Amino acid sequence: MIAKHVPMRSLGRSDFAGLVDYITDDQEKTERLGQVQLTNCQAGTVQAAIDEVLATQHINTRATGDKTYHLMVAFPPGENPPAEVLKAIEERICAGLGYGEHQRISAVHHDTDHLHIHIAINKIHPTRNTMHEPFQSYRTLAEICTKLEIECGLQRVNHEPRRSQSEGRATDM
């Protein structure tokens, strides 16, 4: 399994409602959308949960960064874990990043060869109203994925970076 943070292109495009609309839209395909899950939200519907998250984000006026974290968890072709395993994977990854208590909406997609989960996370904590940004999330995600692959009996995937940090900086220059 591969877990990846999908950064927003610009702050103006950071839109929790737009992201959730995308991940919960079946796009008129019968096999695209699987289980949709609301976590740490008082609301019972997707639209009400979106409104709740936007209200929580609106309370924090000091944060200048992106208030939405888009996480994608993809599985190798042919691997199709049951719903309870997918839920456990989502909970462990979010807790490992420090988003265990944060509001989030997730949706399972079946429209590609790779089963994948999109998770829209509110970076603003619902009670403390502080913004959380995980430090070097790619390392944390790699460690969590490796542990989960072993514990859940999933197909092993290489999580080692292809380049060293200095090679990445040199490429950026």
OpenMM code with the backbone's topology and positions (N, CA, C; nanometers):
from openmm import Vec3, app, unit

residues = "MET ILE ALA LYS HIS VAL PRO MET ARG SER LEU GLY ARG SER ASP PHE ALA GLY LEU VAL ASP TYR ILE THR ASP ASP GLN GLU LYS THR GLU ARG LEU GLY GLN VAL GLN LEU THR ASN CYS GLN ALA GLY THR VAL GLN ALA ALA ILE ASP GLU VAL LEU ALA THR GLN HIS ILE ASN THR ARG ALA THR GLY ASP LYS THR TYR HIS LEU MET VAL ALA PHE PRO PRO GLY GLU ASN PRO PRO ALA GLU VAL LEU LYS ALA ILE GLU GLU ARG ILE CYS ALA GLY LEU GLY TYR GLY GLU HIS GLN ARG ILE SER ALA VAL HIS HIS ASP THR ASP HIS LEU HIS ILE HIS ILE ALA ILE ASN LYS ILE HIS PRO THR ARG ASN THR MET HIS GLU PRO PHE GLN SER TYR ARG THR LEU ALA GLU ILE CYS THR LYS LEU GLU ILE GLU CYS GLY LEU GLN ARG VAL ASN HIS GLU PRO ARG ARG SER GLN SER GLU GLY ARG ALA THR ASP MET".split()
positions = [
    Vec3(0.0848, -0.1170, 0.0000),
    Vec3(0.0000, 0.0000, 0.0000),
    Vec3(0.0892, 0.1230, 0.0000),
    Vec3(0.0424, 0.2247, -0.0659),
    Vec3(0.1160, 0.3503, -0.0722),
    Vec3(0.0240, 0.4606, -0.0204),
    Vec3(0.0715, 0.5363, 0.0771),
    Vec3(-0.0035, 0.6498, 0.1301),
    Vec3(0.0703, 0.7765, 0.0901),
    Vec3(-0.0044, 0.8719, 0.0377),
    Vec3(0.0584, 0.9928, -0.0141),
    Vec3(-0.0263, 1.1151, 0.0182),
    Vec3(0.0409, 1.2194, 0.0617),
    Vec3(-0.0253, 1.3487, 0.0795),
    Vec3(-0.0348, 1.4141, -0.0577),
    Vec3(-0.1549, 1.4579, -0.0929),
    Vec3(-0.1753, 1.5259, -0.2206),
    Vec3(-0.1867, 1.6752, -0.1903),
    Vec3(-0.0807, 1.7521, -0.2147),
    Vec3(-0.0859, 1.8946, -0.1799),
    Vec3(-0.1766, 1.9728, -0.2749),
    Vec3(-0.2348, 2.0784, -0.2218),
    Vec3(-0.3154, 2.1679, -0.3038),
    Vec3(-0.2209, 2.2531, -0.3879),
    Vec3(-0.2634, 2.2877, -0.5075),
    Vec3(-0.1763, 2.3656, -0.5964),
    Vec3(-0.1564, 2.5073, -0.5454),
    Vec3(-0.2604, 2.5653, -0.4895),
    Vec3(-0.2488, 2.7000, -0.4334),
    Vec3(-0.3501, 2.7139, -0.3215),
    Vec3(-0.3264, 2.8086, -0.2331),
    Vec3(-0.4188, 2.8280, -0.1212),
    Vec3(-0.5582, 2.8651, -0.1693),
    Vec3(-0.5665, 2.9356, -0.2791),
    Vec3(-0.6969, 2.9734, -0.3323),
    Vec3(-0.7774, 2.8527, -0.3756),
    Vec3(-0.7079, 2.7429, -0.4097),
    Vec3(-0.7759, 2.6216, -0.4528),
    Vec3(-0.8063, 2.5282, -0.3369),
    Vec3(-0.7564, 2.5598, -0.2158),
    Vec3(-0.7818, 2.4765, -0.1000),
    Vec3(-0.9285, 2.4906, -0.0613),
    Vec3(-1.0038, 2.3889, -0.0892),
    Vec3(-1.1474, 2.3959, -0.0686),
    Vec3(-1.1943, 2.2601, -0.0186),
    Vec3(-1.2248, 2.2517, 0.1115),
    Vec3(-1.2679, 2.1258, 0.1698),
    Vec3(-1.3946, 2.0755, 0.1016),
    Vec3(-1.4895, 2.1639, 0.0795),
    Vec3(-1.6157, 2.1246, 0.0172),
    Vec3(-1.5928, 2.0711, -0.1237),
    Vec3(-1.5075, 2.1359, -0.2000),
    Vec3(-1.4784, 2.0904, -0.3357),
    Vec3(-1.4100, 1.9547, -0.3375),
    Vec3(-1.3179, 1.9344, -0.2436),
    Vec3(-1.2486, 1.8061, -0.2346),
    Vec3(-1.3465, 1.6945, -0.1999),
    Vec3(-1.4316, 1.7186, -0.1014),
    Vec3(-1.5281, 1.6157, -0.0609),
    Vec3(-1.6289, 1.5892, -0.1725),
    Vec3(-1.6709, 1.6944, -0.2416),
    Vec3(-1.7617, 1.6738, -0.3553),
    Vec3(-1.6963, 1.5836, -0.4605),
    Vec3(-1.5669, 1.6039, -0.4840),
    Vec3(-1.4958, 1.5207, -0.5817),
    Vec3(-1.4872, 1.3755, -0.5344),
    Vec3(-1.4446, 1.3544, -0.4095),
    Vec3(-1.4211, 1.2164, -0.3652),
    Vec3(-1.5508, 1.1393, -0.3421),
    Vec3(-1.6629, 1.2088, -0.3206),
    Vec3(-1.7898, 1.1383, -0.2994),
    Vec3(-1.8776, 1.1354, -0.4239),
    Vec3(-1.8297, 1.1887, -0.5348),
    Vec3(-1.9070, 1.1896, -0.6587),
    Vec3(-1.8863, 1.0578, -0.7324),
    Vec3(-1.9953, 0.9902, -0.7676),
    Vec3(-1.9818, 0.8632, -0.8384),
    Vec3(-1.9578, 0.8821, -0.9881),
    Vec3(-1.9670, 1.0042, -1.0365),
    Vec3(-1.9418, 1.0396, -1.1770),
    Vec3(-2.0197, 0.9492, -1.2734),
    Vec3(-2.1381, 0.9126, -1.2318),
    Vec3(-2.2291, 0.8295, -1.3113),
    Vec3(-2.1676, 0.6956, -1.3509),
    Vec3(-2.0782, 0.6445, -1.2668),
    Vec3(-2.0190, 0.5123, -1.2868),
    Vec3(-2.0676, 0.4233, -1.1733),
    Vec3(-2.1088, 0.3041, -1.2049),
    Vec3(-2.1620, 0.2163, -1.1013),
    Vec3(-2.0534, 0.1599, -1.0105),
    Vec3(-1.9306, 0.1475, -1.0596),
    Vec3(-1.8266, 0.0841, -0.9798),
    Vec3(-1.7232, 0.1812, -0.9237),
    Vec3(-1.7432, 0.3108, -0.9323),
    Vec3(-1.6415, 0.4053, -0.8862),
    Vec3(-1.6396, 0.4192, -0.7349),
    Vec3(-1.7529, 0.4485, -0.6754),
    Vec3(-1.7588, 0.4868, -0.5343),
    Vec3(-1.7962, 0.3694, -0.4459),
    Vec3(-1.7150, 0.3484, -0.3438),
    Vec3(-1.7430, 0.2457, -0.2442),
    Vec3(-1.7946, 0.3104, -0.1169),
    Vec3(-1.7449, 0.2627, -0.0049),
    Vec3(-1.7883, 0.3102, 0.1258),
    Vec3(-1.7429, 0.4546, 0.1507),
    Vec3(-1.8362, 0.5378, 0.1986),
    Vec3(-1.8061, 0.6747, 0.2399),
    Vec3(-1.8202, 0.6793, 0.3908),
    Vec3(-1.7212, 0.7374, 0.4580),
    Vec3(-1.7201, 0.7365, 0.6034),
    Vec3(-1.6968, 0.8767, 0.6588),
    Vec3(-1.7757, 0.9146, 0.7583),
    Vec3(-1.7587, 1.0407, 0.8304),
    Vec3(-1.6981, 1.0078, 0.9661),
    Vec3(-1.5905, 1.0752, 1.0022),
    Vec3(-1.5232, 1.0475, 1.1285),
    Vec3(-1.5091, 1.1760, 1.2085),
    Vec3(-1.5388, 1.1670, 1.3368),
    Vec3(-1.5303, 1.2787, 1.4320),
    Vec3(-1.6200, 1.3963, 1.3931),
    Vec3(-1.7273, 1.3692, 1.3236),
    Vec3(-1.8255, 1.4708, 1.2871),
    Vec3(-1.9557, 1.4402, 1.3599),
    Vec3(-2.0237, 1.5434, 1.4061),
    Vec3(-2.1535, 1.5256, 1.4707),
    Vec3(-2.2623, 1.5003, 1.3666),
    Vec3(-2.2394, 1.5452, 1.2457),
    Vec3(-2.3385, 1.5386, 1.1380),
    Vec3(-2.3583, 1.3947, 1.0907),
    Vec3(-2.4749, 1.3712, 1.0330),
    Vec3(-2.5069, 1.2390, 0.9834),
    Vec3(-2.5009, 1.2269, 0.8325),
    Vec3(-2.4954, 1.3394, 0.7611),
    Vec3(-2.4881, 1.3363, 0.6155),
    Vec3(-2.3590, 1.4028, 0.5701),
    Vec3(-2.3212, 1.3754, 0.4471),
    Vec3(-2.1977, 1.4323, 0.3929),
    Vec3(-2.2074, 1.5847, 0.3874),
    Vec3(-2.3186, 1.6378, 0.3388),
    Vec3(-2.3324, 1.7834, 0.3265),
    Vec3(-2.3289, 1.8515, 0.4629),
    Vec3(-2.3944, 1.7918, 0.5617),
    Vec3(-2.3917, 1.8492, 0.6964),
    Vec3(-2.2504, 1.8417, 0.7554),
    Vec3(-2.1766, 1.7345, 0.7256),
    Vec3(-2.0389, 1.7225, 0.7740),
    Vec3(-1.9490, 1.8274, 0.7087),
    Vec3(-1.9713, 1.8538, 0.5805),
    Vec3(-1.8956, 1.9589, 0.5116),
    Vec3(-1.9206, 2.0930, 0.5800),
    Vec3(-2.0462, 2.1241, 0.6078),
    Vec3(-2.0799, 2.2498, 0.6749),
    Vec3(-2.0156, 2.2581, 0.8130),
    Vec3(-2.0138, 2.1458, 0.8853),
    Vec3(-1.9524, 2.1418, 1.0182),
    Vec3(-1.8023, 2.1687, 1.0105),
    Vec3(-1.7350, 2.1057, 0.9143),
    Vec3(-1.5908, 2.1250, 0.8979),
    Vec3(-1.5596, 2.2690, 0.8571),
    Vec3(-1.6364, 2.3232, 0.7638),
    Vec3(-1.6132, 2.4612, 0.7208),
    Vec3(-1.6336, 2.5591, 0.8357),
    Vec3(-1.7315, 2.5315, 0.9215),
    Vec3(-1.7529, 2.6171, 1.0393),
    Vec3(-1.6336, 2.6086, 1.1340),
    Vec3(-1.5795, 2.4875, 1.1522),
    Vec3(-1.4619, 2.4707, 1.2380),
    Vec3(-1.3419, 2.5430, 1.1782),
    Vec3(-1.3239, 2.5340, 1.0466),
    Vec3(-1.2121, 2.6027, 0.9822),
    Vec3(-1.2280, 2.7538, 0.9911),
    Vec3(-1.3512, 2.8007, 0.9860),
    Vec3(-1.3773, 2.9449, 0.9904),
    Vec3(-1.3454, 3.0036, 1.1281),
    Vec3(-1.3557, 2.9219, 1.2323),
    Vec3(-1.3271, 2.9697, 1.3683),
    Vec3(-1.1803, 3.0096, 1.3821),
    Vec3(-1.0905, 2.9351, 1.3186),
    Vec3(-0.9478, 2.9655, 1.3265),
    Vec3(-0.9148, 3.0732, 1.2235),
    Vec3(-0.8946, 3.1950, 1.2711),
    Vec3(-0.8634, 3.3066, 1.1820),
    Vec3(-0.7132, 3.3337, 1.1743),
    Vec3(-0.6356, 3.2716, 1.2627),
    Vec3(-0.4915, 3.2975, 1.2658),
    Vec3(-0.4133, 3.2147, 1.1650),
    Vec3(-0.4626, 3.0962, 1.1330),
    Vec3(-0.3888, 3.0084, 1.0415),
    Vec3(-0.3898, 3.0665, 0.9011),
    Vec3(-0.2709, 3.0745, 0.8413),
    Vec3(-0.2604, 3.1298, 0.7063),
    Vec3(-0.2376, 3.0201, 0.6031),
    Vec3(-0.2031, 2.9006, 0.6476),
    Vec3(-0.1760, 2.7913, 0.5554),
    Vec3(-0.3024, 2.7194, 0.5120),
    Vec3(-0.2817, 2.6140, 0.4379),
    Vec3(-0.3903, 2.5309, 0.3896),
    Vec3(-0.4548, 2.4588, 0.5080),
    Vec3(-0.5848, 2.4683, 0.5222),
    Vec3(-0.6559, 2.4084, 0.6352),
    Vec3(-0.7118, 2.2704, 0.6026),
    Vec3(-0.6844, 2.2211, 0.4832),
    Vec3(-0.7339, 2.0911, 0.4399),
    Vec3(-0.6162, 2.0016, 0.4029),
    Vec3(-0.6192, 1.8768, 0.4473),
    Vec3(-0.5145, 1.7791, 0.4177),
    Vec3(-0.5779, 1.6677, 0.3352),
    Vec3(-0.5300, 1.6494, 0.2134),
    Vec3(-0.5817, 1.5451, 0.1241),
    Vec3(-0.4836, 1.4293, 0.1257),
    Vec3(-0.5306, 1.3163, 0.1732),
    Vec3(-0.4475, 1.1975, 0.1832),
    Vec3(-0.5059, 1.0893, 0.0931),
    Vec3(-0.4192, 1.0193, 0.0216),
    Vec3(-0.4638, 0.9101, -0.0637),
    Vec3(-0.3862, 0.7844, -0.0272),
    Vec3(-0.4596, 0.6739, -0.0092),
    Vec3(-0.4000, 0.5450, 0.0227),
    Vec3(-0.4360, 0.4500, -0.0908),
    Vec3(-0.3351, 0.3992, -0.1616),
    Vec3(-0.3587, 0.3122, -0.2775),
    Vec3(-0.3006, 0.1737, -0.2516),
    Vec3(-0.3661, 0.0739, -0.3092),
    Vec3(-0.3256, -0.0651, -0.2940),
    Vec3(-0.2801, -0.1203, -0.4294),
    Vec3(-0.1921, -0.2205, -0.4288),
    Vec3(-0.1456, -0.2791, -0.5552),
    Vec3(-0.2617, -0.3415, -0.6330),
    Vec3(-0.2466, -0.3595, -0.7632),
    Vec3(-0.3537, -0.4202, -0.8432),
    Vec3(-0.3907, -0.5589, -0.7897),
    Vec3(-0.5198, -0.5835, -0.7838),
    Vec3(-0.5692, -0.7119, -0.7380),
    Vec3(-0.5894, -0.7225, -0.5886),
    Vec3(-0.5340, -0.6311, -0.5117),
    Vec3(-0.5515, -0.6365, -0.3666),
    Vec3(-0.6795, -0.5617, -0.3301),
    Vec3(-0.7691, -0.6301, -0.2604),
    Vec3(-0.8994, -0.5738, -0.2276),
    Vec3(-0.9352, -0.6083, -0.0831),
    Vec3(-0.8778, -0.5375, 0.0159),
    Vec3(-0.9050, -0.5689, 0.1563),
    Vec3(-1.0521, -0.5439, 0.1913),
    Vec3(-1.1043, -0.6153, 0.2906),
    Vec3(-1.2424, -0.5933, 0.3332),
    Vec3(-1.2609, -0.4563, 0.3979),
    Vec3(-1.3870, -0.4138, 0.4104),
    Vec3(-1.4205, -0.2801, 0.4599),
    Vec3(-1.3651, -0.2539, 0.5997),
    Vec3(-1.3690, -0.3527, 0.6884),
    Vec3(-1.3201, -0.3299, 0.8250),
    Vec3(-1.1691, -0.3101, 0.8276),
    Vec3(-1.0961, -0.3742, 0.7376),
    Vec3(-0.9509, -0.3541, 0.7281),
    Vec3(-0.9219, -0.2148, 0.6728),
    Vec3(-0.9979, -0.1725, 0.5720),
    Vec3(-0.9797, -0.0380, 0.5169),
    Vec3(-1.0044, 0.0686, 0.6236),
    Vec3(-1.1076, 0.0483, 0.7050),
    Vec3(-1.1381, 0.1435, 0.8125),
    Vec3(-1.0246, 0.1479, 0.9146),
    Vec3(-0.9727, 0.0317, 0.9518),
    Vec3(-0.8622, 0.0256, 1.0484),
    Vec3(-0.7375, 0.0925, 0.9922),
    Vec3(-0.7111, 0.0723, 0.8637),
    Vec3(-0.5949, 0.1350, 0.7996),
    Vec3(-0.6090, 0.2864, 0.8029),
    Vec3(-0.7278, 0.3359, 0.7676),
    Vec3(-0.7505, 0.4810, 0.7703),
    Vec3(-0.7289, 0.5372, 0.9101),
    Vec3(-0.7847, 0.4718, 1.0109),
    Vec3(-0.7711, 0.5203, 1.1491),
    Vec3(-0.6262, 0.5225, 1.1941),
    Vec3(-0.5503, 0.4162, 1.1645),
    Vec3(-0.4105, 0.4096, 1.2071),
    Vec3(-0.3249, 0.5142, 1.1378),
    Vec3(-0.3466, 0.5338, 1.0078),
    Vec3(-0.2664, 0.6321, 0.9345),
    Vec3(-0.2963, 0.7727, 0.9852),
    Vec3(-0.4236, 0.8051, 1.0021),
    Vec3(-0.4602, 0.9394, 1.0496),
    Vec3(-0.4083, 0.9643, 1.1910),
    Vec3(-0.4196, 0.8637, 1.2775),
    Vec3(-0.3679, 0.8785, 1.4136),
    Vec3(-0.2161, 0.8946, 1.4116),
    Vec3(-0.1474, 0.8217, 1.3260),
    Vec3(-0.0021, 0.8312, 1.3160),
    Vec3(0.0458, 0.9677, 1.2694),
    Vec3(-0.0353, 1.0336, 1.1874),
    Vec3(-0.0018, 1.1685, 1.1408),
    Vec3(-0.0411, 1.2759, 1.2421),
    Vec3(-0.1135, 1.2370, 1.3473),
    Vec3(-0.1586, 1.3338, 1.4474),
    Vec3(-0.2988, 1.3843, 1.4209),
    Vec3(-0.3719, 1.3198, 1.3301),
    Vec3(-0.5075, 1.3623, 1.2957),
    Vec3(-0.6142, 1.2682, 1.3521),
    Vec3(-0.5833, 1.1947, 1.4569),
    Vec3(-0.6771, 1.0984, 1.5131),
    Vec3(-0.8063, 1.1607, 1.5623),
    Vec3(-0.7997, 1.2817, 1.6179),
    Vec3(-0.9184, 1.3489, 1.6717),
    Vec3(-0.9785, 1.4483, 1.5726),
    Vec3(-0.9188, 1.4653, 1.4579),
    Vec3(-0.9644, 1.5641, 1.3606),
    Vec3(-1.0820, 1.5116, 1.2785),
    Vec3(-1.1628, 1.6046, 1.2294),
    Vec3(-1.2758, 1.5703, 1.1443),
    Vec3(-1.2240, 1.5277, 1.0081),
    Vec3(-1.2855, 1.4222, 0.9527),
    Vec3(-1.2440, 1.3772, 0.8209),
    Vec3(-1.3573, 1.3024, 0.7514),
    Vec3(-1.3485, 1.3038, 0.6199),
    Vec3(-1.4432, 1.2321, 0.5352),
    Vec3(-1.3608, 1.1504, 0.4374),
    Vec3(-1.3922, 1.0217, 0.4280),
    Vec3(-1.3167, 0.9352, 0.3382),
    Vec3(-1.4106, 0.8616, 0.2441),
    Vec3(-1.3564, 0.8246, 0.1289),
    Vec3(-1.4333, 0.7500, 0.0295),
    Vec3(-1.3416, 0.6498, -0.0390),
    Vec3(-1.3915, 0.5292, -0.0569),
    Vec3(-1.3185, 0.4240, -0.1266),
    Vec3(-1.3556, 0.4316, -0.2740),
    Vec3(-1.2544, 0.4260, -0.3603),
    Vec3(-1.2768, 0.4305, -0.5051),
    Vec3(-1.2333, 0.2981, -0.5685),
    Vec3(-1.3187, 0.2481, -0.6578),
    Vec3(-1.2925, 0.1236, -0.7293),
    Vec3(-1.2758, 0.1472, -0.8789),
    Vec3(-1.2594, 0.2708, -0.9228),
    Vec3(-1.2642, 0.3014, -1.0657),
    Vec3(-1.1335, 0.2800, -1.1415),
    Vec3(-1.0282, 0.2397, -1.0738),
    Vec3(-0.9007, 0.2118, -1.1410),
    Vec3(-0.8580, 0.0692, -1.1074),
    Vec3(-0.7454, 0.0265, -1.1628),
    Vec3(-0.6924, -0.1063, -1.1302),
    Vec3(-0.6479, -0.1134, -0.9847),
    Vec3(-0.6204, 0.0019, -0.9266),
    Vec3(-0.5739, 0.0100, -0.7891),
    Vec3(-0.6877, 0.0593, -0.7001),
    Vec3(-0.7332, -0.0249, -0.6080),
    Vec3(-0.8287, 0.0204, -0.5075),
    Vec3(-0.7606, 0.1310, -0.4281),
    Vec3(-0.8296, 0.2424, -0.4048),
    Vec3(-0.7680, 0.3505, -0.3290),
    Vec3(-0.8721, 0.4228, -0.2444),
    Vec3(-0.8227, 0.4875, -0.1397),
    Vec3(-0.9064, 0.5639, -0.0476),
    Vec3(-0.8608, 0.7087, -0.0530),
    Vec3(-0.9559, 0.7998, -0.0698),
    Vec3(-0.9283, 0.9429, -0.0573),
    Vec3(-0.9775, 0.9847, 0.0805),
    Vec3(-0.8946, 1.0599, 0.1524),
    Vec3(-0.9315, 1.1074, 0.2855),
    Vec3(-0.9137, 1.2587, 0.2884),
    Vec3(-1.0227, 1.3299, 0.3150),
    Vec3(-1.0189, 1.4759, 0.3303),
    Vec3(-1.0187, 1.5034, 0.4804),
    Vec3(-0.9104, 1.5629, 0.5290),
    Vec3(-0.8925, 1.5855, 0.6725),
    Vec3(-0.8925, 1.7347, 0.7007),
    Vec3(-0.9647, 1.7725, 0.8053),
    Vec3(-0.9629, 1.9108, 0.8525),
    Vec3(-0.8402, 1.9269, 0.9415),
    Vec3(-0.7451, 2.0126, 0.9025),
    Vec3(-0.6246, 2.0337, 0.9815),
    Vec3(-0.6523, 2.1081, 1.1120),
    Vec3(-0.7672, 2.1726, 1.1219),
    Vec3(-0.8030, 2.2472, 1.2427),
    Vec3(-0.8672, 2.1515, 1.3421),
    Vec3(-0.8095, 2.1428, 1.4617),
    Vec3(-0.8634, 2.0540, 1.5650),
    Vec3(-1.0021, 2.1026, 1.6061),
    Vec3(-1.1005, 2.0149, 1.6203),
    Vec3(-1.2388, 2.0585, 1.6458),
    Vec3(-1.2635, 2.1224, 1.7824),
    Vec3(-1.1800, 2.0942, 1.8820),
    Vec3(-1.2021, 2.1571, 2.0132),
    Vec3(-1.0962, 2.2605, 2.0482),
    Vec3(-0.9718, 2.2361, 2.0113),
    Vec3(-0.8646, 2.3314, 2.0432),
    Vec3(-0.8546, 2.4437, 1.9409),
    Vec3(-0.9090, 2.4220, 1.8226),
    Vec3(-0.9071, 2.5203, 1.7132),
    Vec3(-0.7664, 2.5591, 1.6707),
    Vec3(-0.6723, 2.4673, 1.6842),
    Vec3(-0.5353, 2.4908, 1.6391),
    Vec3(-0.5108, 2.4092, 1.5127),
    Vec3(-0.4204, 2.4575, 1.4289),
    Vec3(-0.3898, 2.3869, 1.3052),
    Vec3(-0.2705, 2.2940, 1.3266),
    Vec3(-0.2818, 2.1725, 1.2766),
    Vec3(-0.1745, 2.0735, 1.2881),
    Vec3(-0.1179, 2.0448, 1.1495),
    Vec3(0.0138, 2.0544, 1.1372),
    Vec3(0.0834, 2.0205, 1.0126),
    Vec3(0.1882, 1.9162, 1.0482),
    Vec3(0.1736, 1.7913, 1.0014),
    Vec3(0.2707, 1.6873, 1.0379),
    Vec3(0.4087, 1.7166, 0.9797),
    Vec3(0.5123, 1.6877, 1.0588),
    Vec3(0.6508, 1.7098, 1.0173),
    Vec3(0.6987, 1.5888, 0.9386),
    Vec3(0.7506, 1.6115, 0.8203),
    Vec3(0.8023, 1.5067, 0.7327),
    Vec3(0.7056, 1.3893, 0.7247),
    Vec3(0.5857, 1.4190, 0.6791),
    Vec3(0.4796, 1.3184, 0.6771),
    Vec3(0.5139, 1.1982, 0.5894),
    Vec3(0.5955, 1.2175, 0.4867),
    Vec3(0.6286, 1.1064, 0.3984),
    Vec3(0.7020, 0.9954, 0.4722),
    Vec3(0.7858, 1.0315, 0.5695),
    Vec3(0.8566, 0.9305, 0.6483),
    Vec3(0.7604, 0.8569, 0.7399),
    Vec3(0.6743, 0.9334, 0.8060),
    Vec3(0.5752, 0.8731, 0.8947),
    Vec3(0.4836, 0.7800, 0.8170),
    Vec3(0.4386, 0.8244, 0.7000),
    Vec3(0.3502, 0.7422, 0.6181),
    Vec3(0.4197, 0.6124, 0.5756),
    Vec3(0.5467, 0.6202, 0.5386),
    Vec3(0.6202, 0.5003, 0.4975),
    Vec3(0.6305, 0.4001, 0.6125),
    Vec3(0.6601, 0.4494, 0.7331),
    Vec3(0.6718, 0.3611, 0.8496),
    Vec3(0.5381, 0.2955, 0.8832),
    Vec3(0.4318, 0.3742, 0.8827),
    Vec3(0.2998, 0.3206, 0.9154),
    Vec3(0.2566, 0.2179, 0.8112),
    Vec3(0.2775, 0.2477, 0.6835),
    Vec3(0.2385, 0.1544, 0.5774),
    Vec3(0.3132, 0.0218, 0.5896),
    Vec3(0.4412, 0.0276, 0.6199),
    Vec3(0.5189, -0.0949, 0.6358),
    Vec3(0.4632, -0.1797, 0.7489),
    Vec3(0.4326, -0.1166, 0.8626),
    Vec3(0.3764, -0.1903, 0.9767),
    Vec3(0.2395, -0.2487, 0.9428),
    Vec3(0.1554, -0.1697, 0.8775),
    Vec3(0.0207, -0.2168, 0.8442),
    Vec3(0.0237, -0.3310, 0.7425),
    Vec3(0.1152, -0.3255, 0.6472),
    Vec3(0.1262, -0.4339, 0.5500),
    Vec3(0.1579, -0.5657, 0.6186),
    Vec3(0.2450, -0.5609, 0.7173),
    Vec3(0.2816, -0.6820, 0.7911),
    Vec3(0.1650, -0.7291, 0.8771),
    Vec3(0.1057, -0.6374, 0.9551),
    Vec3(-0.0016, -0.6736, 1.0470),
    Vec3(-0.1273, -0.7227, 0.9768),
    Vec3(-0.1607, -0.6643, 0.8636),
    Vec3(-0.2845, -0.6998, 0.7928),
    Vec3(-0.2629, -0.8047, 0.6849),
    Vec3(-0.1397, -0.8497, 0.6669),
    Vec3(-0.1109, -0.9512, 0.5661),
    Vec3(-0.1290, -0.9001, 0.4240),
    Vec3(-0.0950, -0.7742, 0.4014),
    Vec3(-0.1098, -0.7139, 0.2690),
    Vec3(0.0186, -0.7306, 0.1895),
    Vec3(0.0073, -0.7111, 0.0608),
    Vec3(0.1225, -0.7197, -0.0293),
    Vec3(0.2231, -0.6115, 0.0088),
    Vec3(0.3514, -0.6493, 0.0184),
    Vec3(0.4565, -0.5557, 0.0578),
    Vec3(0.4961, -0.4675, -0.0599),
    Vec3(0.5147, -0.3373, -0.0303),
    Vec3(0.5551, -0.2390, -0.1295),
    Vec3(0.6780, -0.1670, -0.0746),
    Vec3(0.7713, -0.1321, -0.1624),
    Vec3(0.8916, -0.0604, -0.1217),
    Vec3(0.8554, 0.0835, -0.0862),
    Vec3(0.8883, 0.1269, 0.0342),
    Vec3(0.8581, 0.2621, 0.0795),
    Vec3(0.9829, 0.3483, 0.0929),
    Vec3(1.0966, 0.2969, 0.0466),
    Vec3(1.2206, 0.3726, 0.0557),
    Vec3(1.2223, 0.4823, -0.0502),
    Vec3(1.2705, 0.6019, -0.0140),
    Vec3(1.2798, 0.7081, -0.1157),
    Vec3(1.3813, 0.6703, -0.2222),
    Vec3(1.3548, 0.7128, -0.3439),
    Vec3(1.4433, 0.6788, -0.4552),
    Vec3(1.5700, 0.7634, -0.4547),
    Vec3(1.5622, 0.8831, -0.3984),
    Vec3(1.6778, 0.9727, -0.3945),
    Vec3(1.7042, 1.0143, -0.2505),
    Vec3(1.8298, 1.0468, -0.2237),
    Vec3(1.8614, 1.0995, -0.0921),
    Vec3(1.8135, 1.2449, -0.0861),
    Vec3(1.8127, 1.3007, 0.0337),
    Vec3(1.7656, 1.4377, 0.0515),
    Vec3(1.8520, 1.5355, -0.0270),
    Vec3(1.9834, 1.5133, -0.0288),
    Vec3(2.0728, 1.6045, -0.1018),
    Vec3(2.0523, 1.5907, -0.2529),
    Vec3(2.0265, 1.4700, -0.3024),
    Vec3(2.0005, 1.4524, -0.4435),
    Vec3(1.8697, 1.5222, -0.4833),
    Vec3(1.7713, 1.5170, -0.3952),
    Vec3(1.6460, 1.5857, -0.4225),
    Vec3(1.6647, 1.7363, -0.4296),
    Vec3(1.7467, 1.7908, -0.3399),
    Vec3(1.7749, 1.9351, -0.3427),
    Vec3(1.8485, 1.9736, -0.4699),
    Vec3(1.9441, 1.8910, -0.5114),
    Vec3(2.0197, 1.9189, -0.6324),
    Vec3(1.9276, 1.9178, -0.7540),
    Vec3(1.8337, 1.8258, -0.7580),
    Vec3(1.7384, 1.8189, -0.8687),
    Vec3(1.6497, 1.9424, -0.8688),
    Vec3(1.6086, 1.9874, -0.7504),
    Vec3(1.5234, 2.1062, -0.7409),
    Vec3(1.5937, 2.2308, -0.7935),
    Vec3(1.7259, 2.2372, -0.7735),
    Vec3(1.8000, 2.3549, -0.8192),
    Vec3(1.8079, 2.3537, -0.9698),
] * unit.nanometer
topology = app.Topology()
chain = topology.addChain("A")
for resn in residues:
    res = topology.addResidue(resn, chain)
    for name in ("N", "CA", "C"):
        topology.addAtom(name, app.Element.getBySymbol(name[0]), res)
